[in-house]
Amino acid sequence: MAPVAMRLAAQSLSDAQPVPFWLEDPGKPGALPALTGTEKCDLLVVGGGYSGLWTALLAKERDPSRDVVLIEGREVGWAASGRNGGFCAASLTHGFGNGLARWPGELPKLERMGGRNLDAIEETVARYSLDCDFERTGEIDVATEPYQVEELHEWYEEAGRLGLAEGLEFLDQGAVRAEVDSPTFLGGLWDKRGVAMLHPAKLAWGLKRACLDLGVRIYENTPGLQLVPVGAGMGVRTPYGRVVARRVALGTNVFPSLVRRVRAYTVPVYDYALMTEPLSPEQLASVGWKNRQGLGDSANQFHYFRITADHRILWGGYDAVYPYGGKVSAEMDHRPETYLKLAEHFFRCFPQLEGLRFSHAWGGAIDTCSRFSAFFGTAHQGKVAYAAGFTGLGVGATRFGGDVMLDLLAGERTERTELEMVRSKPLPFPPEPVAWAGIGITKWSLARADENGGRRNLWLKAMDRLGLGFDS
């Protein structure tokens, strides 16, 4: 980083608060009491992020008489669900390219199901009056290198061959800069209907209220500590009591699963983001962005960015930091060297915004798995179901995961449970120190590929053949 660029980036961060912007909203609800004593229910949901909230809501919608309890270790939406970028995507496969590589024969069905899932989220937002700044403006994958333009055009043509190009528009350099003006943009692929932008914390809080209104009993500051069989059902021990349930759905994601064998399938990755102060009318005019799409660049080490309801820009991504041993620790939630790097990249992308300052800077752990998209399963003779591994694309896909878990707990064969994606598992990560070394080599190789026209070295080609990867 050049000294001048570094100084400007550092100055832009001088007032940034080290907390997630979204969670400072004045509409944040108060915490509900912790569980004390013993509760009994038909369905226990463990985890108060999107995965657990959608599962509890869908369970009550399927059967209003079902007795549902949800426990959350801290407060609903405090972790990844409340601090993400607010990209609610239809894709269930972490994007078209990943789906095409892993489930080519199933991809048309997966894309249609993902579209229906996003439609259902939009309907839920309207039905329950969820005040979460929901805007179905789509997303543009932008190319900042010539090879990326070619890759995006190939995906566009392949989508057309599969009958999946409806709502897609390929943008040349002039067209993409007419949408959002950056001198780094060379082209783009705009998915006009497949992504909605929203306020992530408000979505979690709105789902919490909807669940309560339907009769779900929610206990916050109540971590699930141990899962054990109890008679014909299951019991989960908590600090001050326990819950006995006929069925249990686990939506704990980045946190250690209560089903121990599931833990090897995910590792925590720390992702970081910045939020600017509100843009002035002149600054907005210099950027354009009248259609308010989400954006993401096409590098392996990618940035994601979007504009908020009050005209701020969220800018995140690039560094994906894996902690040795896979331990989730609050000490990793802030990384000044990453904030500085992100700020410098921001002004490289938008030099016309020089002088803009960042109001917030934050980070946190998400769960990633080796195939980049969620996996599912059951334990304890089908009395427990789990979904995990959403790899940063869980705002929308967790609703689908909730439906899958409920199907599995009911023992039903459905269109969802028959999917190869649902029936298969990713490859597990190896134990330490192999995981640390392998992830380190992979990250280095991905950075080299970005610098060398996207050309993947022998290590990445071997990982591709094995179906292994690392992403955030």
N, C-alpha and C positions, 0 to 999 in steps of 0.2 A: 504494500500500500504506500503510495507516495506521501511524503510528509504533509503537504498541503491538504490532500484528501483525508488523511488521518486526523488532522487538526479540526477540519470542518465536521467530520463524523463525530468526533469526541464532543465538540461544542453542542451538536444537536441533541446529545444525550444527557446534558448536564442537569436537566430538570426532570428526567424520566423517573417515574415512580416504579419501584420494583414489585409491582403487583399486577395481576391480570386486569386489563381495562374492564372487561365485561362484568367481573364480579364486584366492581365498585358501584354498580347501578343502584340508585336509591330505592328501586322497587324490590330489592332482595328480601325474600320472606325470612321471618325468624325461624330458628331451629325448633323442631319438635322434640318432645322429651325422649330420653333414652328408655329402652325396654328394661323393666324390672320384673322379676318373677318369671312365670311360665305362660307362654301363649300357645294356643293350638289353632291350626288353620288347615284349609285344604291345600293351599299353595303358599310356600315361602319363597320370596324373591330376595336374593342376597346381592346388594349393590344398588346404589341410588344414582347412578349415571344413566345415560340414555338406554343402555341395554336393559337394566332392571326396570326403569320407568316404563318403557314401551311394553315389556313383558307383562308387567302388572296391569297396565291399561288394557292391553289386548285380552288378557285373561278375563277381566270383568266385562268387556264387550262381548266376548264369546259366551259367557255364562254369568249374568249379573248376580246369581245366587252363590257363586263361588266365593269362599271366604279367603281373602288374600292378605298377606302380611308382607311388607317390604322393610328390610333393615339396611341401614347405611352407616358405614364406619365413622364418617364425619357428618357433613351436611350435603344434602342432595345437590348434585351438580358442581361440587367444589373442585373436582379433579379435571381430567381431560374434557369432560362434557361441558364444563363451564369456561374453559380457557382456550378452546380451539379457534380456528379461523372462521367458523360459521359457514362452511361450504357443505351444503346438503345435496349430495349427488345421487343420481339414480343408479349409478354403477354399483353392482354387487361384487365386482372383481378387481377393484382398485384400478379402474380404467380399462379402456378398450384393448390396449396393447397387451396388458397382462392377461386379460381374459382370453384373447386370441391365442396367446402362447400356451395357456394351460388347459383350456376347455374349448377348443375350436368348434367341435361338433355341437356343443351345448350353448355356445355363445348367443345365438339368436334368441333362444328361450330365456337365458339369463338376462339379456338386455330388455326383453319384453316384461319380465317379472320385475326387474328393477324400475322400469318406467311406471308400472302399476303401483309399486311400493311408494315412489315419490308422489304419485297422484294421491295415494291414500294419506300420506303425511300432509299434503296441502289441504285435503278434506278435513283431517283431524284438526289442523290449525283453525280452520273456519268453524267447525262444529263446536269446539270447546272455547272459541274466542281466545286463542293463545296469542298474547301480545308479544311477538318475538321478531318483528321487523321482517317478516317472510316476504321475499321478492324472488319470483322465478325468472331471473334475468339470464341464466345460463353462465357458461364459463368459456373463456378462450384459452386454449393451449397455445402459447406464443413461442416462436422460434427466434433465437438470438444468434444462431450459427447457420450457415448455408445447409449443412447436412441435416439439420433439424427441419428445415423447410421441406426437404425431400421426404423425410420420414413422416411428417404430418400429412403430406399429400398422398403418400402410399396408404396411410391409415384411412384417409378419406375415401380413396378408391376402393379399398378392401371393404369398408363399411357399405359402400354402394353395391358391391358384388353380393354381399350378404343380405341386402335389403334393409340395412340399418342406417341409411344416410338421411332419413327424414329428420329435419331440424338441424342438420349439420351444414355449415357454410365454410368453405376454404377461403381464407383471406390472404391476398398478396400484401406486400409491404405497405402500399398506399392504403389499402382497405383496413388493415389492422391498425395503422397509425391514425386513421380517421376515427376509429373507435376509442383507442387510448393511445396518446402520443408519447412515444419514447423513441429516441434515436437508436436504441438497441434492438427494436423489434423489426424482424425481417419477413415475418409471415405469421399466420395463425390458423387455428381450426376452432371455430365457434360452435359449441353445442348449445343451441338456443333454448332447449327445453329440459335438458338433462341435469341441470344443477339449479338449486335455489340458494340464495344468500339469506342469512338470518342472524339474529343475536343469539349466540349459543347458550348463554346462561339463562336468558329469558325463556328459551324453549324448555330447558330443564325445569325451571320453576313453574312454568305453565303446565307441564306434564304432571308435576307433583300435585298441583291444585286439582287437575282433572282426576287424578287417581283418588285423591281424598274425597272429591265430590261423588265418586262412584262407590265409595265405601272401603277402599284400601286402607288398612291401618299401617302407618309409616312411623318407624322409630329411627331417629337420627342419633349420631354419636353412639352407635351400637354395632361394633364390628362383629362379624361372624368368626368365631375362633376355632371351632372344631365341628366336623360333620360326622355323625354316628347313626347307625340304625337304631330305631326305637320301635319295637313291635312291628307292625305292618308298614310303618312310615319311617321318617327320618327326623333326627333332632340336630339342631345347630345350637351350640353353646355360645353365649355372649358374656360380656364382663359381669352383668348383674342378673343374668337369668338364662333362659333358653327358649327356643321355639320348636314345637313338635308339629310336623306337617306331613300330609299324605305324599306331597311331591315338593321338590325343591328345584328352582331355576337359579343358576349361578351367572351373574353378570359382573364379575369382579375384574375381568380384563387384565390390566397391567399388574394388579396386585395378586399375590400368590393364591392359586386356586385351592379351594378346600378339597378338591380331588387331586391328590398329589401327582399322579401320573401325567396330568395335563400340563404341569409346570414346564416341562422340557420343550414344549412346543412354542413358547413365547419368550422373548427377552424384552426388557424395557429399553426404550430409546428416548433420549431427551431432545425435545424440539423447542425452539425459541422464536419469539415474535416481538415486534415493536409496533406501537401505535402512535401515529402522529397527532399533533394538535389539529383542530378543525382547519381546513383550507379556506382561505378567503375566496370571494367570487373570482378574483383575478387569477389566483392559483388554480382554481377549478377549471377556468376557461383555458389555461395553458396546457392542461392535461387532457381535456375533453371528458371522456368517461360518462357521457350522458346516458348510456344504456345500463350502467351500473353492474356490468358483469363481474364475476370473479375471474381472476387470471392466475395462470401458473406457467412458468417457463419450462422448457423441455429438456433441460440438462438432467444428468443423474443426480447431481447436487442441485436441487431445484428450489426456487422461491415460489411462494404462493402469496397473493395479495388481492385485496378487495377494498371497496369504499363503503363506509358505514352510513347509517341514517343521518348522522350529523356531520357528514363530509370529512371524516378522518380517513386516513389510509392505514390499514393493517398490512404489515410486511413481515413475513416469517419464512422459516425453512432454512435451507442450505446445510447448515451443520446438523448432523444426526449423531448424537453422542451416546455411545454405549458404555455404561460403567462396569468396570471389572467385577465379575462375580454376579452380575445381573441384579444388584441390590438397588431398590428404590429408596432414595434418600433426599430429604429436603435440601441438603447442601448442594445438590445438583440443579436446583430449580433456577439458579441465576448463574450466568456465565458472561462476565463483562467482555471477554475477548470475542465472544460470538456477537454480542450486541454491537460492538464496534465494527466488526466485519459486516453485519447486516446493514448498519447505517451507511457505510461506505458504498455498499452495493446499491442501496436505495438511491443515492444521489447520482450514481453512475447511470441508473435506469432513468431517473427523472432529474436531469441537471437543471431544468427550469424551476425546480422547487428548492434550490439552494437557499438556505436561511430558515427553512421549515424546521420545527423542533419536534422531538418525540416526547409525548406525555407519559408513556408507560412502556416498560420492558419486562418481559417475563418468560418463563419456560416451565417445563414439566415433562413428566414421563408419559409415554403412550406405549401400548403393547404392539410389537411387530412379530410376525411369523415368517417363515421362510418362503411362503408363497404369496405374501402381501395381502391376502384377503382372508376373511373369517373362516373358521372351522368349527365344527359342531360335534356333539356326542352325548352319550349317556353313561351313567355309572349306577352302581347299587341296584342292579336288576331293573333298570329303567325308571327308578324313582327319582333320579337326579339328572338334570340336563344342564349343558353348558354351551356357551358360545364365546369365542375369544379370537384374538388375532386380527382385529379390524384394521390395524396398521394405518391409523390416521384418517381413515375414510369411513368412520362409524356414525357420523351424524344421521345419515339416512339408512345405512345398511343395518344398524342395530335394530330398527323396527322389523326388518325382514328376519333378523336373528331371533327376535322375540317370538315371532310366528313359528319359526323352525323349532325352538325349544318347546313351545306349547304342543306342537304336532308330535314331537318325540315323546313328551311326557304322557300324551294321550294314547300312544302306541298306534297312531294313525299313519297310513300310507297316503301321502299327498303328493301333489306336483312338486312341492318343495323337498320333501324327504327323499324323493326318487332321484334328485339331482346328483350327478357324480361329485359336484363341488361339496354337497352336504354329506355324502357317504364316505368321502375320502379325507385323509388327514395330510397336513404338510409334513415334511421331514423335520424331526426334532433338531434342536440345536445341540451340539456336542457339549460335554462338560468342560469346565475350565482346566487348564489354561487354553485349551484348543479353541473354545468359542472366542475368547479375546483375540487370539492370534488370527483366526480365520476372518473375523469381522474387520479387524484392522487391515489385513491384506485386501479384503474386498473394498473397503472404503478408499484405500489408496488407489486401487485399480479403477474404481469408478471415477475418481478425480482425474486420473490419467486419461481415461476415455473422453471425458469432457474437454480435455486440452488437445486431444488428437483426433478431432473430427468424428467422435463417437466410436472409434475403433476399439473393440474389446480385446483385451489381452488373453493369453491362454488360461489364466486363472478364471476370468469371468466366463469364458467359453465353457470351461469345465463345470463351473457353478450352474450355468444355464442348462447343461445336459443333465445335471443332477436335480434340477428344479429347486436349487437353493438360491437365496438372495438376502439382501439386507436393505431396508428402506424405512422411511418415516412418513 
